[in-house]
């Protein structure tokens, strides 16, 4: 049975609680190419996608967000990997949510700056952990991206959020291996009350990726785990 999680609002979409599971996708265009990105988002909306994530790799991408936001209906998520300043610019541009990978963002003060900006603008943050990009100290301790290593990374990151009194959080912790992903998500599902974004990272090309994603996501949903999905 699905476990009721904290409710987080992304634009006009509610994630968590006992609300319907939200379907997300991600654009494959260069975000700075406003026309192509808007066209792809509109195609996703027609297909039934409810939330769209965009890669923000540089200042041009961040600067394009405001105009993209103006032209589409879906809530937008800015995907930030390394430069915390791009998260700040994305929030200023009006995105509805930010996704950060703590293993890539780096120092605690950078994460704190993102939290403060998100808090000021009343938008949530997804803590998106991938097994392939855990913090160096964690990998040195565990040698491999074990479930315990991922949990410790989450605990350490969440402590920064707690210190800043921020709880509008969505969590994901994806792995390329389906069985490892199942193990990790069962652990974080039982440990945290935040809504979970589920999927298989680097699942592969169309045929193999479809099978691996269907098995991984399908089993998690069957177990009542997951509040939003992306394949």
C-alpha positions as CSV (number, residue, x, y, z in Angstrom):
1,X,0.0,0.0,0.0
2,X,1.3,3.5,-0.9
3,X,2.7,5.4,2.1
4,X,1.4,8.9,2.5
5,X,4.3,11.4,2.1
6,X,4.6,15.1,2.7
7,X,2.9,17.2,0.0
8,X,5.1,19.4,-2.2
9,X,3.7,21.9,-4.7
10,X,5.4,22.3,-8.1
11,X,3.7,25.1,-9.9
12,X,0.0,24.0,-9.9
13,X,0.9,20.3,-9.4
14,X,0.8,18.6,-6.0
15,X,3.3,15.8,-5.4
16,X,3.1,13.4,-2.4
17,X,0.3,12.7,0.0
18,X,-2.2,10.5,-1.7
19,X,-2.3,12.6,-4.9
20,X,-2.0,10.8,-8.2
21,X,1.5,9.9,-9.3
22,X,2.9,12.7,-11.4
23,X,4.5,12.0,-14.8
24,X,7.6,14.0,-15.7
25,X,9.9,14.1,-18.7
26,X,13.0,16.1,-19.8
27,X,13.7,18.0,-22.9
28,X,16.5,16.8,-25.2
29,X,17.0,20.2,-26.9
30,X,19.5,22.8,-25.9
31,X,17.6,24.9,-23.4
32,X,19.0,28.1,-24.9
33,X,17.2,27.2,-28.2
34,X,13.9,28.6,-27.0
35,X,11.9,27.7,-30.1
36,X,12.9,24.0,-30.2
37,X,12.6,23.7,-26.4
38,X,9.1,25.2,-26.4
39,X,8.0,23.0,-29.2
40,X,9.3,19.9,-27.4
41,X,7.5,20.9,-24.2
42,X,4.3,21.4,-26.0
43,X,4.6,17.9,-27.6
44,X,5.2,16.5,-24.1
45,X,2.1,18.3,-22.8
46,X,0.0,16.8,-25.5
47,X,1.3,13.3,-24.6
48,X,0.2,13.8,-21.0
49,X,3.4,15.0,-19.3
50,X,2.7,17.1,-16.2
51,X,6.1,18.5,-15.2
52,X,9.1,19.2,-17.5
53,X,12.7,19.2,-16.5
54,X,15.3,21.3,-18.4
55,X,19.1,21.1,-18.3
56,X,20.7,24.4,-17.3
57,X,24.3,24.0,-18.3
58,X,25.3,27.7,-18.7
59,X,24.2,31.3,-18.5
60,X,22.5,31.2,-21.9
61,X,20.3,28.3,-20.7
62,X,19.4,30.2,-17.5
63,X,18.5,33.3,-19.4
64,X,16.2,31.4,-21.8
65,X,14.1,30.0,-19.0
66,X,11.9,33.1,-18.4
67,X,10.8,33.2,-22.0
68,X,10.2,29.4,-22.1
69,X,8.2,29.7,-19.0
70,X,6.1,32.4,-20.6
71,X,5.2,30.2,-23.6
72,X,4.3,26.9,-21.9
73,X,1.7,25.7,-19.4
74,X,3.7,22.9,-17.6
75,X,5.7,23.6,-14.4
76,X,9.4,23.7,-15.2
77,X,12.3,22.2,-13.2
78,X,15.8,23.5,-13.7
79,X,18.3,20.7,-13.6
80,X,21.5,22.0,-12.0
81,X,24.7,19.8,-11.9
82,X,27.7,21.9,-11.0
83,X,27.4,25.6,-10.8
84,X,25.2,26.8,-7.9
85,X,24.9,30.2,-9.5
86,X,22.9,28.7,-12.3
87,X,20.4,27.6,-9.7
88,X,20.1,31.1,-8.4
89,X,19.6,32.5,-11.9
90,X,17.0,29.8,-12.7
91,X,15.0,30.7,-9.7
92,X,15.1,34.4,-10.6
93,X,13.8,33.4,-14.0
94,X,10.7,31.9,-12.5
95,X,11.2,28.1,-12.6
96,X,8.8,26.1,-10.4
97,X,11.4,23.7,-8.9
98,X,15.2,23.1,-8.9
99,X,17.0,19.8,-9.0
100,X,20.4,19.6,-7.5
101,X,23.0,16.8,-7.2
102,X,24.9,17.4,-3.9
103,X,27.8,15.3,-5.2
104,X,28.3,17.8,-8.0
105,X,27.4,21.1,-6.3
106,X,30.2,20.8,-3.8
107,X,30.7,22.9,-0.7
108,X,27.9,23.2,1.9
109,X,27.7,27.0,1.5
110,X,26.8,26.7,-2.1
111,X,23.8,24.4,-1.3
112,X,22.8,26.8,1.4
113,X,22.7,29.7,-1.1
114,X,20.4,27.6,-3.3
115,X,18.2,26.8,-0.3
116,X,17.9,30.4,0.8
117,X,16.9,31.5,-2.7
118,X,14.4,28.7,-3.1
119,X,12.9,29.6,0.3
120,X,12.6,33.2,-0.6
121,X,10.7,32.3,-3.8
122,X,8.6,29.5,-2.2
123,X,9.7,26.7,-4.6
124,X,10.8,23.2,-3.8
125,X,14.1,21.5,-4.4
126,X,14.7,17.9,-5.5
127,X,17.7,16.3,-4.0
128,X,18.8,14.1,-6.9
129,X,21.4,11.6,-6.1
130,X,23.0,9.3,-8.7
131,X,25.1,6.4,-7.7
132,X,27.8,7.5,-10.2
133,X,28.3,10.9,-8.6
134,X,28.5,10.6,-4.9
135,X,30.7,13.0,-2.9
136,X,34.4,11.9,-2.8
137,X,34.5,11.5,1.0
138,X,31.6,9.1,0.9
139,X,33.2,7.0,-1.9
140,X,36.5,6.9,0.0
141,X,34.6,5.6,3.0
142,X,32.5,2.9,1.3
143,X,34.7,2.2,-1.8
144,X,31.5,1.7,-3.9
145,X,28.2,3.5,-4.2
146,X,26.5,1.2,-1.8
147,X,23.0,1.7,-0.4
148,X,24.6,2.8,2.9
149,X,26.7,5.4,0.9
150,X,23.7,6.8,-0.7
151,X,21.8,7.0,2.6
152,X,24.7,8.8,4.3
153,X,24.9,11.3,1.4
154,X,21.1,12.0,1.8
155,X,21.4,12.3,5.6
156,X,24.3,14.8,5.2
157,X,22.5,16.8,2.6
158,X,19.2,16.9,4.5
159,X,21.1,18.2,7.5
160,X,21.9,21.3,5.6
161,X,18.2,21.7,4.7
162,X,17.2,21.2,8.3
163,X,19.7,23.9,9.4
164,X,18.0,26.3,7.1
165,X,14.4,25.3,8.1
166,X,13.6,24.1,4.6
167,X,11.3,21.1,4.1
168,X,9.8,21.5,0.5
169,X,11.9,18.6,-0.6
170,X,11.6,15.8,-3.2
171,X,14.1,13.0,-3.1
172,X,15.5,10.7,-5.8
173,X,18.4,8.3,-5.6
174,X,18.8,6.5,-9.0
175,X,21.2,3.8,-10.1
176,X,21.8,2.2,-13.5
177,X,21.3,-1.3,-11.9
178,X,17.7,-2.2,-11.5
179,X,18.1,-4.4,-8.4
180,X,20.3,-1.8,-6.7
181,X,17.7,0.9,-7.5
182,X,15.0,-1.2,-5.9
183,X,17.1,-1.7,-2.8
184,X,17.9,2.0,-2.5
185,X,14.4,3.2,-2.9
186,X,12.9,0.7,-0.4
187,X,15.5,2.0,2.1
188,X,14.7,5.7,1.5
189,X,11.0,5.1,1.3
190,X,11.1,3.6,4.8
191,X,13.5,6.3,6.2
192,X,12.1,9.6,4.9
193,X,8.7,11.3,4.7
194,X,9.5,13.3,1.6
195,X,7.9,12.4,-1.7
196,X,10.1,10.3,-4.0
197,X,10.9,10.8,-7.7
198,X,11.6,7.4,-9.2
199,X,13.3,6.1,-12.3
200,X,16.3,4.2,-13.6
201,X,19.2,6.4,-14.4
202,X,21.2,5.7,-17.6
203,X,18.7,3.0,-18.4
204,X,19.9,2.5,-22.0
205,X,18.6,2.9,-25.5
206,X,15.0,2.5,-26.6
207,X,14.6,-1.3,-26.4
208,X,16.8,-2.3,-23.4
209,X,16.1,1.0,-21.6
210,X,12.3,0.5,-22.0
211,X,12.5,-3.0,-20.5
212,X,14.8,-2.0,-17.6
213,X,12.7,1.1,-16.8
214,X,9.5,-0.8,-17.0
215,X,10.7,-3.4,-14.6
216,X,12.3,-1.1,-12.1
217,X,9.6,1.6,-12.0
218,X,6.8,-1.1,-12.3
219,X,8.1,-3.0,-9.2
220,X,8.5,0.2,-7.2
221,X,5.0,1.4,-8.0
222,X,3.6,-2.1,-7.2
223,X,5.3,-1.8,-3.8
224,X,3.6,1.6,-3.3
225,X,6.9,3.5,-3.7
226,X,7.0,6.7,-5.7
227,X,5.1,9.9,-6.1
228,X,6.5,11.1,-9.4
229,X,8.2,9.2,-12.3
230,X,10.4,9.9,-15.2
231,X,11.6,7.4,-17.8
